């Protein structure tokens, strides 16, 4: 079927992402969310927006500068039109954030947690802060005036800076700039109360003017410049025959100096100050944003870890510890367990410990010959790295395919790659022009009669022990021989740069994943037309791939029921008459970041075809990355995964349903209190660990819903 000439059932990916980030911001308004957690949602919203501007808007701005007039296949807009739409939407979001921050800070004040303004401080407090300024800030400041002999300085990406309009002569006005040193503490708690504080930038705003004692301060503001970080290392003019780690280090240095794309200014600022700054940075008026809230929200983590605040548990989510499954015992062999049956871990509800124990066992097992693993992101302290290094030191053949281009984790991966090399591991830095984004690990062991046993782990998320407590992900561990042989072939292909490999059960991009997904959707169309049960149930982070979107529209028109659980960008619009009437889109934003990718297609009346994957349904994943999707063979695990998805579709607490115009509305509650799928999953994890009587049953919920 031909795609529509006019994309009536698709929307712009950037605007879709902004709507997702608005969902994050709206969590800060929810009365059921504890106050400090609500403040953290504002911090997440702000950090998300910063990264969005650095990456996505930076790329669009470059296209606009090149006068690129190609039209986006989903929205039909040119880069210039997209940029204007983004700017308009961003302004509304910033104003909404300011209103929410003001309301939230009023509520925090009633709890005694006060971000004090300089105007409400006592004389003794002001004297104390003046002394702190003179003692802790002033010696480390690097002020500069902008005049014919002092050119406009480089303002680092996202570094706070005091900008002043100075009168230096009878009629002369100059700009003064004082960057806030990043080594200075962010929050100053006042001696009058352990929970009253001022932000260090407010101290700089109040007292920084005295650095320019020869001039009169006419206006002042805290400002922050956002620079593009849209660097593709493969587009850079580096010698490919050189050390790839050194190449990436050069990329990181260049990123810090890329073009400005946004100027943020806190407070009400005169045009006489903002206009010279805008012109010096080469920005349009639309690229200047005024905020009444702090420009960076990093200080929230300082508050979160403050002892006096931590002693108020009502301000935070009740603590949750990832659980060890009921079958797990420190004394049992994970190798024997997995050789007997498939294991599924659901993060952050289940602990990562069983997988880590498996790798530790393999490191010392005399029958283990090799360990292979792809790594995209790691925590700054990694027990997995310790186990892999230990395996190499014990003489195992350890191969690490380390992706150095994991955005904003490049430096961390560069450091870990050297650690692994020093331990004796073989490290390959991905594949030229393609990011290795797959999450796969394989342990090869000599079994009885010298036969090979292959234990394969396939995940939907990174081997990052920190984020495994914050992101929802699935980790399947299996000794299936066909999957094992496929995985061995996949690692061999990656080692020689071959992305055209064909496998019996694994689906791999950029060669076989998308064609297989298109075939699986076609199978549902044929099932529907032949009167059989047909259904598509997909959970991903984003959907942007136009071919897959068009095929889903075709399936919808054939009558196939399609349920999409999409956390972030979703370029297919549901419920568009004649195109996507049978498509439903749900987004869940809650305590944990929904990150798992699960594909479910109707197979028989009793079971479904279920795949776990590292890939979202984005063109970058299906065409420009090395990804993996793995079938789940255990009927019990398939049912468990499908029931989780069904529960998320009914999440009336944290879920929202997309409307045909791309906006979101609440999901009608079928239970009281409304179902919170993440809370239910936490309770189930505790039940699986054998620590509580059964309090929530997915089956019971499904029966109620039906």
C-alpha positions in Angstrom: 0.0 0.0 0.0 1.3 3.5 -0.8 2.0 5.9 2.0 -0.3 8.9 2.1 1.0 11.8 0.1 -0.1 14.1 2.9 1.0 12.5 6.3 -2.4 12.9 8.0 -1.7 10.2 10.5 1.9 11.2 11.4 3.3 14.1 13.5 6.6 15.9 13.8 9.1 13.9 16.0 10.4 17.0 17.8 7.0 18.3 18.8 6.1 14.8 19.9 9.2 14.7 22.1 8.2 18.1 23.6 4.8 16.7 24.4 6.5 13.8 26.2 8.7 16.1 28.2 5.5 18.1 29.1 4.3 14.8 30.6 7.4 14.7 32.7 6.7 18.2 33.9 3.1 17.4 34.7 4.3 14.8 37.2 5.5 17.8 39.3 1.9 18.8 39.6 0.5 15.5 40.8 -0.6 15.6 44.4 0.0 11.9 44.8 3.7 12.5 44.2 5.8 13.5 47.2 7.1 17.1 47.2 10.8 16.4 46.8 10.0 13.9 44.0 8.0 16.6 42.3 11.0 18.9 42.4 13.1 16.1 40.9 10.6 15.8 38.0 11.2 19.5 37.3 14.9 18.9 37.3 14.5 15.9 34.9 12.3 18.1 32.6 14.9 20.8 32.6 17.8 18.4 31.9 15.8 16.7 29.2 15.1 20.1 27.5 18.8 21.0 27.7 19.8 17.8 26.0 17.1 18.2 23.4 18.4 21.6 22.5 22.0 20.4 22.4 21.3 17.5 20.2 18.1 17.8 18.2 17.7 21.6 17.9 21.5 21.9 17.3 21.1 19.6 14.3 18.1 21.5 13.0 19.8 24.9 13.4 22.7 23.6 11.3 20.3 22.6 8.6 18.6 26.0 8.7 22.0 27.7 8.4 22.7 25.6 5.3 19.4 26.8 3.9 18.2 23.2 3.7 14.6 23.1 2.5 13.9 19.4 2.5 10.6 18.4 4.1 10.4 16.0 7.0 8.6 12.8 6.0 6.4 12.8 9.1 5.4 16.4 9.5 5.9 17.8 6.0 7.8 20.8 7.5 11.1 22.3 6.5 13.9 22.6 9.1 13.1 26.3 9.5 9.4 25.5 10.1 10.3 22.8 12.6 12.6 25.2 14.4 9.9 27.8 14.7 7.4 25.3 16.0 9.9 24.1 18.6 10.7 27.6 19.8 7.0 28.4 20.2 6.3 25.2 22.1 9.4 25.7 24.3 8.3 29.2 25.3 5.0 27.8 26.5 6.7 25.0 28.4 9.1 27.4 30.2 6.2 29.5 31.3 4.4 26.4 32.5 7.5 25.3 34.4 7.8 28.7 36.1 4.2 28.5 37.3 4.7 24.9 38.7 8.0 25.8 40.3 6.4 28.8 42.1 3.5 26.7 43.4 5.8 23.9 44.5 8.2 26.2 46.3 5.2 27.7 48.2 4.3 24.2 49.3 7.9 23.4 50.3 8.0 26.6 52.3 5.2 25.3 54.4 7.5 22.3 55.1 10.2 24.7 56.1 12.3 24.1 52.9 12.9 27.6 51.6 14.9 28.9 48.6 15.3 32.3 50.1 15.5 35.5 48.0 18.1 38.1 48.9 15.4 40.6 49.7 13.9 38.5 52.5 17.2 37.9 54.4 18.0 39.5 57.7 20.9 41.9 58.1 23.0 39.3 59.9 22.3 36.7 57.1 23.3 39.3 54.4 26.6 40.0 56.3 27.3 36.3 56.5 26.7 35.8 52.8 28.8 38.8 51.9 31.6 37.2 53.9 31.1 33.9 52.1 31.2 35.7 48.7 34.5 37.4 49.7 36.0 34.2 51.0 34.7 31.5 48.7 33.8 33.1 45.4 35.7 36.3 44.8 39.2 34.8 44.7 38.1 32.4 42.0 36.2 34.7 39.7 37.4 35.6 36.2 35.6 38.8 35.3 35.8 40.4 31.9 34.5 43.6 30.3 33.6 43.6 26.6 35.1 46.6 24.8 37.3 47.2 21.7 40.3 45.8 23.5 38.5 43.0 25.3 36.6 40.8 22.8 33.5 38.8 23.8 34.7 35.7 25.6 33.8 32.1 25.0 30.9 31.1 27.3 31.0 27.4 28.0 28.0 25.2 27.4 25.4 25.4 30.3 27.8 27.3 32.6 26.0 29.9 34.6 27.3 33.4 34.2 26.6 36.9 35.6 26.0 39.4 32.8 26.0 43.2 33.7 25.3 46.3 31.8 27.9 48.8 33.0 28.2 52.5 32.6 31.9 53.2 32.3 31.9 56.9 31.1 29.6 59.8 30.6 27.7 57.9 27.8 29.5 54.7 27.4 27.8 51.4 28.2 29.7 48.1 28.3 28.9 44.5 29.0 30.6 42.8 31.9 30.7 39.0 32.3 31.6 36.8 35.3 31.3 33.0 34.8 30.4 31.1 37.9 33.2 28.6 38.6 31.9 25.1 38.4 34.0 24.0 41.4 32.0 26.3 43.7 29.3 24.7 45.9 25.8 25.2 44.4 23.8 25.7 47.6 24.5 27.7 50.7 22.4 26.8 53.7 21.7 29.6 56.1 22.7 29.4 59.7 19.3 30.6 60.9 17.6 27.4 59.7 19.0 24.1 58.4 16.4 24.1 55.6 16.7 27.7 54.4 19.2 28.2 51.5 20.2 30.4 48.7 21.7 29.4 45.4 25.3 30.4 44.7 24.3 32.2 41.5 22.1 34.5 43.6 25.1 35.4 45.6 27.0 36.2 42.4 24.0 38.3 41.2 23.9 40.3 44.4 27.6 41.0 45.0 29.3 40.4 41.7 28.8 44.0 40.6 31.4 45.2 43.0 34.1 43.5 41.0 33.6 46.4 38.5 34.1 49.1 41.1 35.0 51.6 38.4 31.6 51.4 36.7 27.9 51.9 37.6 25.8 48.8 37.3 22.7 49.6 35.2 21.3 46.1 34.8 22.3 42.5 35.7 21.1 39.0 35.1 22.2 35.3 35.4 22.5 33.9 32.0 23.3 30.5 30.5 24.3 29.6 26.9 23.3 26.2 25.4 25.6 25.0 22.6 25.0 22.4 19.9 26.4 18.9 20.8 25.3 17.4 17.5 28.6 15.9 16.6 28.8 12.7 14.6 32.3 11.3 15.0 32.1 9.6 11.6 31.6 13.0 10.0 34.8 14.4 11.5 38.0 14.8 9.5 40.1 12.4 11.7 42.6 9.9 10.5 40.7 6.6 10.6 44.0 4.7 10.9 44.7 6.3 14.2 43.6 5.2 17.8 39.8 5.5 17.9 39.9 6.4 21.6 42.1 9.5 20.7 39.7 10.3 17.9 36.7 10.3 20.4 38.7 12.4 22.8 39.1 15.0 20.1 35.4 14.9 19.3 34.6 15.6 23.0 36.9 18.6 23.0 35.3 20.0 19.9 31.8 19.5 21.3 32.5 21.9 24.1 33.1 24.7 21.6 30.2 24.2 19.2 27.9 27.0 18.1 25.4 28.6 20.6 21.8 27.7 19.9 20.0 29.2 22.9 20.4 32.0 25.5 18.6 31.7 28.8 18.2 34.6 31.1 16.8 34.5 34.6 14.4 37.2 35.7 13.1 40.4 34.0 16.0 41.7 31.9 16.2 45.0 30.0 16.7 44.9 26.2 19.8 47.0 26.7 21.4 44.0 28.3 19.9 41.2 26.4 20.3 42.6 22.9 24.1 43.0 22.9 24.4 39.5 24.3 22.1 38.1 21.7 24.0 39.8 18.9 27.4 38.7 20.2 26.3 35.1 20.3 24.7 35.3 16.8 21.3 34.3 18.0 17.8 35.5 16.9 15.4 37.0 19.3 13.4 33.7 19.2 16.5 31.9 20.6 16.5 34.0 23.8 14.3 32.6 26.6 13.5 34.3 29.9 12.8 32.3 33.0 11.7 33.1 36.5 13.0 29.7 37.7 16.7 28.8 38.2 18.3 28.1 34.9 19.9 24.8 36.0 18.3 22.4 38.5 21.4 20.5 39.6 20.9 21.9 43.1 18.0 19.6 43.5 20.3 16.6 44.1 22.0 18.6 46.9 18.7 19.1 48.6 17.8 15.5 48.0 20.9 14.3 49.9 20.7 16.9 52.7 20.5 15.0 56.0 17.7 17.1 57.5 15.6 16.7 54.4 16.3 12.9 54.1 14.9 12.6 57.6 11.5 13.5 56.3 10.3 10.3 54.5 7.0 11.9 53.6 8.9 14.1 51.1 10.1 11.1 49.1 8.8 7.9 47.5 8.8 5.0 50.0 12.1 3.3 49.5 12.2 0.3 47.2 15.0 -2.3 47.0 15.3 -4.4 43.8 14.4 -7.9 44.8 16.1 -11.2 44.4 13.8 -13.7 42.8 12.4 -16.4 45.1 14.4 -19.1 43.3 17.7 -17.3 43.8 20.1 -18.4 46.5 23.7 -17.3 46.9 24.7 -20.9 47.1 23.1 -22.0 43.9 25.0 -22.1 40.6 23.6 -19.6 38.1 25.2 -21.6 35.3 23.4 -24.7 36.3 20.1 -22.8 36.8 20.2 -21.3 33.3 21.3 -24.6 31.7 18.1 -26.0 33.1 15.6 -23.3 32.3 15.3 -19.8 30.9 15.5 -16.9 33.4 13.8 -13.5 33.0 14.9 -10.5 35.2 12.7 -7.4 35.2 14.6 -4.3 36.3 14.4 -2.3 38.6 11.9 -4.6 40.3 14.3 -7.5 40.2 18.0 -7.2 41.2 20.8 -7.3 38.7 22.7 -9.6 41.1 21.7 -13.0 39.4 23.2 -11.8 36.1 26.3 -10.4 37.8 26.7 -13.7 39.7 26.5 -15.6 36.4 29.4 -13.5 35.0 31.4 -13.9 38.2 30.9 -17.7 38.1 32.0 -17.8 34.5 35.1 -15.8 35.4 36.4 -18.6 37.7 34.7 -21.7 36.2 37.5 -23.9 34.7 35.2 -25.1 32.0 34.3 -21.6 30.7 36.3 -20.8 27.5 35.1 -17.4 26.6 32.9 -14.4 27.4 31.6 -12.0 24.7 29.6 -8.8 25.4 28.5 -5.6 23.8 28.7 -2.5 26.0 26.9 0.8 25.4 26.7 2.4 28.8 28.2 1.5 32.2 28.0 3.0 35.7 31.0 5.0 37.0 31.6 2.1 39.4 31.0 -1.3 37.7 31.0 -4.7 39.3 30.5 -6.1 35.8 33.8 -4.6 34.7 35.5 -6.2 37.7 34.1 -9.6 36.7 35.1 -9.3 33.1 38.6 -8.1 34.1 38.8 -11.0 36.5 37.8 -13.5 33.8 40.6 -12.2 31.5 43.1 -12.4 34.3 42.0 -16.0 34.8 42.9 -16.8 31.2 39.4 -16.7 29.7 39.0 -15.3 26.2 37.1 -12.1 26.9 35.9 -10.0 24.0 34.3 -6.6 24.6 32.6 -4.6 21.8 32.7 -1.2 23.5 30.7 1.6 21.8 32.6 4.8 22.4 29.9 7.0 20.8 27.2 6.5 23.5 26.2 10.2 23.6 27.4 12.0 26.8 28.9 8.7 28.1 31.9 8.8 25.7 34.4 9.8 28.3 33.2 7.1 30.7 33.5 4.4 28.0 36.9 5.6 27.0 38.1 5.2 30.5 36.6 1.8 31.0 37.9 0.5 27.7 41.5 1.2 28.9 40.8 -0.6 32.2 39.6 -3.7 30.3 42.5 -3.6 27.9 44.9 -3.4 30.9 43.3 -6.5 32.4 43.8 -8.5 29.2 40.4 -8.2 27.5 40.2 -7.8 23.8 38.3 -4.5 23.1 36.8 -3.5 19.8 35.4 0.0 19.4 32.1 -0.7 17.6 31.8 -0.5 13.8 32.5 2.5 11.6 29.4 4.5 10.7 27.1 2.3 12.9 26.6 2.4 16.6 26.6 -0.9 18.3 23.5 -0.5 20.5 22.7 -4.2 21.0 22.7 -5.6 24.6 24.0 -9.1 24.4 26.4 -11.3 26.4 27.5 -14.9 25.7 29.3 -17.4 27.9 30.8 -20.4 26.1 31.5 -23.4 28.2 32.9 -26.9 27.7 30.2 -29.4 28.7 30.1 -33.1 29.0 31.8 -35.1 26.3 33.6 -31.9 25.2 30.3 -30.5 23.8 29.9 -26.7 23.8 27.3 -25.1 26.0 26.3 -21.5 25.2 24.6 -19.3 27.7 23.2 -16.1 26.1 21.8 -13.0 27.8 19.8 -10.5 25.8 18.6 -7.3 27.3 16.5 -4.3 26.5 18.8 -1.9 28.4 22.4 -1.2 29.4 24.7 -3.1 31.7 24.6 -0.1 34.0 24.2 -1.1 37.7 23.0 2.4 38.7 20.3 2.8 36.0 19.1 -0.8 36.5 17.6 0.7 39.7 15.9 3.5 37.9 15.0 2.2 34.4 12.5 -0.6 33.6 14.3 -3.2 31.5 14.1 -6.9 30.7 17.0 -9.3 30.8 16.5 -12.8 29.3 19.1 -15.5 30.0 18.8 -18.7 28.0 20.9 -21.8 27.0 18.8 -22.3 23.9 21.3 -23.8 21.4 19.8 -22.1 18.3 19.9 -18.7 19.9 23.3 -19.5 21.2 24.7 -20.3 17.8 23.0 -17.2 16.4 24.7 -15.1 19.1 28.1 -16.7 18.4 27.6 -15.8 14.7 26.5 -12.3 15.6 29.7 -11.7 17.7 31.8 -13.1 14.9 30.2 -10.8 12.4 30.6 -7.8 14.5 34.3 -8.6 15.1 34.9 -8.4 11.3 32.6 -5.5 10.7 29.9 -7.6 8.9 26.4 -6.2 9.4 24.8 -8.4 6.7 24.6 -11.5 8.8 21.5 -13.8 8.6 20.4 -15.7 11.7 17.9 -18.4 12.4 16.1 -16.7 15.3 17.8 -13.5 16.2 16.7 -10.4 14.4 19.5 -7.9 13.8 19.6 -4.4 12.4 20.5 -2.9 10.0 20.0 -6.0 7.8 17.2 -8.3 9.1 15.3 -6.5 11.9 13.1 -4.1 9.9 12.2 -6.7 7.2 11.2 -9.2 9.9 9.0 -6.6 11.7 7.3 -5.8 8.4 6.7 -9.5 7.8 5.3 -10.0 11.3 2.9 -7.1 10.8 1.9 -8.6 7.4 1.2 -11.9 9.2 -1.3 -10.1 11.4 -3.0 -8.5 8.4 -3.4 -12.0 6.9 -4.7 -13.4 10.2 -7.3 -10.7 10.4 -8.4 -11.2 6.8 -8.7 -15.0 7.4 -10.8 -14.5 10.5 -8.2 -15.5 13.0 -7.2 -13.6 16.1 -4.9 -10.8 15.1 -3.2 -8.3 17.4 -0.1 -6.2 17.7 1.1 -5.1 21.1 4.4 -3.1 21.2 6.3 -1.4 23.9 9.1 0.9 22.9 10.6 4.3 23.9 10.0 5.9 20.5 8.4 5.3 17.1 9.6 7.4 14.1 10.3 4.9 11.3 8.0 5.9 8.5 8.0 2.4 6.9 6.9 0.8 10.1 4.4 3.5 10.8 2.9 3.1 7.3 2.7 -0.7 7.8 0.9 -0.2 11.1 -1.6 2.1 9.4 -2.1 -0.6 6.8 -2.7 -3.2 9.5 -5.2 -0.8 11.3 -7.1 -0.4 8.1 -7.3 -4.2 7.8 -8.9 -4.3 11.2 -5.9 -5.5 13.3 -6.1 -4.3 16.9 -2.8 -2.4 17.6 -1.8 -1.2 21.1 1.4 0.8 21.3 3.0 1.7 24.7 5.4 4.5 23.7 7.1 6.4 26.5 8.5 9.3 24.4 8.4 10.2 20.7 5.5 8.7 18.8 5.0 9.9 15.3 2.0 7.8 14.5 -1.3 9.5 15.4 -3.9 7.1 16.7 -7.6 7.2 15.9 -7.3 9.1 12.6 -10.4 8.2 10.5 -9.6 5.9 7.6 -6.0 5.5 8.6 -5.3 4.5 12.3 -8.8 3.9 13.7 -7.6 0.6 15.4 -4.4 2.1 16.8 -4.2 3.0 20.5 -1.1 4.8 22.0 -0.4 4.9 25.7 2.5 6.6 27.4 3.5 5.8 31.0 5.6 8.3 33.0 6.2 7.4 36.6 8.7 6.8 39.3 10.9 4.7 37.0 11.9 5.5 33.4 10.1 3.1 31.1 12.9 1.7 28.9 12.1 -1.9 28.0 11.4 -2.8 24.4 8.9 -5.7 24.0 7.3 -6.8 20.7 4.2 -9.0 20.9 2.4 -10.4 17.9 -0.6 -12.8 18.0 0.4 -16.3 17.1 -2.2 -18.9 18.2 -5.3 -18.6 20.3 -3.3 -19.4 23.4 0.1 -17.9 22.8 1.8 -14.9 21.2 5.2 -14.4 19.5 7.2 -12.2 21.9 10.5 -10.6 21.3 12.8 -8.6 23.6 14.9 -6.0 21.9 17.4 -3.2 22.3 15.8 -1.4 19.4 13.2 1.3 19.3 11.1 1.7 16.2 13.2 4.6 15.0 15.0 4.8 11.7 18.3 5.3 13.5 17.8 1.9 15.3 16.4 0.0 12.3 18.9 1.3 9.7 21.9 2.9 11.3 22.7 0.8 14.4 23.6 -2.8 15.3 20.6 -4.0 17.3 19.3 -7.3 18.4 15.8 -8.7 18.9 15.4 -12.1 20.5 12.4 -14.4 20.7 11.1 -15.6 24.1 10.4 -19.3 23.9 9.1 -20.0 27.4 5.3 -19.9 27.3 5.3 -18.9 31.0 7.7 -15.9 30.4 5.7 -14.9 27.3 2.5 -14.8 29.4 4.3 -12.8 32.1 5.5 -10.2 29.6 2.1 -9.9 27.9 0.3 -9.5 31.2 2.7 -6.6 32.1 1.9 -4.9 28.9 -1.9 -5.4 29.4 -1.5 -3.9 32.9 0.3 -0.8 31.5 -2.5 -0.2 29.0 -4.9 0.1 32.0 -2.6 2.3 34.1 -5.0 5.1 35.0 -2.5 6.6 37.6 0.6 7.3 35.5 -0.6 6.4 32.0 -2.0 8.8 29.4 -3.7 8.0 26.1 -2.7 9.9 23.0 -5.5 11.6 21.1 -5.6 12.0 17.3 -4.1 15.5 17.5 -1.0 14.2 19.4 -2.1 15.5 22.8 -2.6 13.2 25.8 -5.6 12.5 28.0 -6.1 10.5 31.2 -7.0 6.8 30.9 -10.4 6.1 32.5 -9.9 4.2 35.8 -11.4 0.7 36.0 -10.3 0.2 39.6 -10.3 2.2 42.8 -7.7 3.4 43.5 -6.6 3.8 39.9 -4.1 1.2 38.7 -0.5 2.2 39.0 1.4 -0.4 36.9 4.8 0.4 38.4 3.5 0.2 42.0 1.9 -3.1 41.1 5.2 -4.4 39.6 7.0 -3.5 42.8 4.5 -5.4 44.8 4.8 -8.4 42.5 8.6 -8.4 42.8 8.3 -8.5 46.5 5.8 -11.4 46.1 8.2 -13.3 43.8 10.9 -12.8 46.4 8.6 -14.6 48.9 8.6 -11.8 51.4 4.9 -10.8 51.3 1.5 -12.6 50.9 0.0 -12.0 47.5 -1.4 -8.5 47.5 -1.9 -7.8 43.8 -2.5 -10.2 41.0 -2.2 -9.4 37.3 -4.7 -12.1 36.6 -7.1 -10.7 39.1 -6.8 -7.3 37.5 -7.3 -8.7 34.0 -10.4 -10.5 35.1 -11.7 -7.3 36.7 -10.9 -5.4 33.5 -12.6 -7.9 31.2 
